[in-house]
Amino acid sequence: LTKNVPMFVCTMAYPTVPCPLHVFEPRYRLMIRRSMETGTKQFGMCISDSQNGFADYGCMLQIRNVHFLPDGRSVVDTVGGKRFRVLQRGMKDGYCTADIEYLEDVKV
């Protein structure tokens, strides 16, 4: 998953660290639903950036569980995966997308 990756612009996420989310905005509700339906169960997380919309670096989040509430909101249990660098920004149905490349750590 490196092309048109859905991006959740919110907070900082880190590899292996749980990141529980309360999703209420319609654009992100759609994004989460699509991530589940397509089977990727992944999306990128970046912090906001006033010039570019979101930061140049972020972390993939893997969805472990989603609890859909009756009013359409959801509580999403995610955990951080690979870190990435943004190559190109885009937009799809109100939420941000990006083409990314994964970062490799230097092996010690």
C-alpha positions, 0 to 999 in steps of 0.5 A: 500500500503505497499509492493513494493511501488514505491519510488521517490528519490528527496526531502523532503515531509511532510503530508498535504503539496502540492509537485508539481513535474516536471517529466522528467526522463524515469524511473519516467515517467514510475513510475507515469504512472503505479501509475495512471493506477493501480489506487493507485495514490500514491508513496513514496518520500525520500531524497537521501542517499549515502549509502542506495540509499534513506533515511530510512524515507519518506512520501507518496504522493497522486497524485491529478492531472497529466498534460502530456506534448507532449514530454512525460514529466509531471507536477504532482500535489501531496500532502503529506500523511502518513509518513513511515519507510523503511523496505526493499529496491528493484528496478523495471524497473530502479526506487526504490521500498520499503516495508514500515510500516506507522508511527503512531503519539502519540495522545496528 
